[in-house]
Amino acid sequence: MSLRCPSCNSNQIGSLRIAMKVGAAVGTIGGAARGISGALAGSEAGAAIGAIAGPIGITIGSISGAILGGLAGGVGGCALGAKLGDQLDRHVLANNVCLECGYRFNQ
């Protein structure tokens, strides 16, 4: 089912999706920060496991734990922020624009 312009009944509709882009960016940053914060606590576990291999193992275990935590948090935050932004775009903001008459509307 395609959207139609409520003003001119055209099916030439574009979507701006501003809130989705902003939500994804903010979610990524927040998720990565939260992931790194949790990973720093988890890096102690990585260091303990890496202690078997000596000082190099401790360093590699700590760094890899922080990186993986940041990546996992960033992906989760991005997905959540994009979903929230998509719902804002669809139901609250007038982010659909008719490419023929220029009328802006929401779904």
N, C-alpha and C positions, 0 to 999 in steps of 0.2 A: 504494500500500500504506500503510495507516494503522497507527499504533502501537496496541498494546493493553497495558493494564496487566497486569504479571505477577502482581499480587496478586488483583485482582477481575475481570480480563478485560474491563474497560470500554474503549471506544474514545474516551472523553472525556478527551483528553490535552492538557495545556498545556506550553509550553516557556518556560523562564526566559531562556536565552541570555545569561547574565551574562558569560561569558568572551568572547563575540563582541563585546559592547558595550565591555568594557574594552580588548580587543585593538584594536578599531577606534579608540578614543580615543587610546591610547598610540601606535599606529602613525601616526595623523594628526599628532600632536605631533612625534614623532621624524622622520617623513618631511618635515614642513614645515621643521623645523630643519635637516635635512640639505639640503633643497632650497634654502633661503635661503643656507646656507653655500656651496654650489656656485654659486648664482646671484651671490653677491658676487664670486666669481672671474670669473664670466661677465659681470658688469656692466662689467668692464673692456673686454670686447669690445663691449658695448652702447655704452659711452662712446666707444670708438674709432669705431664706426659713426656714432654721433650727433654726433661732432666735425665732421662735414661740415656740420651745421646750426648749429654754434656752441655757445655755453655752454648754451643751453636744450636743445639736442639731446643734449648730454652728460648733463645732469641727467635728462631724460626717459628716455634709453636705460638709464641705471644703475638708476633706480627700477623701470622696467617689467621689466628683467631679473631683479631681486630678487623682485618680486611673482610673475612667471610661474614662476620656479624654486620658490618656496615653495608655490604652488598645485599644481604638478606633483608635487613631493615629498610633499605632504600627501595627495593622491589616491592615489598609489602606496602610501604607508605605511598609509593607511586600508584599502585593499583587502587588503594582505598581513596586517595585524593582524586584520581581520575573518575572513579565511580560517583563520588559525591558531586564533583564538578559537572559531570554529565547529567545528573538529576537536576541540578540547578539550571543548566542550560535548557533542558527540555521543558521544565514546568514553571520556572520563575522568571528567567531572563528572556527578553525578546531577541534571541540570537538567530532566528531564521529570517532570511531576507529574500524577497522576491527579486529575481534577476531582471524582470521586465519592468515592474513599476516602482521598485525600491521600498516597498512596504515591509516593515519589520514586525514579526509576531513570534509567539511561542507555540508549542504544540498543544 
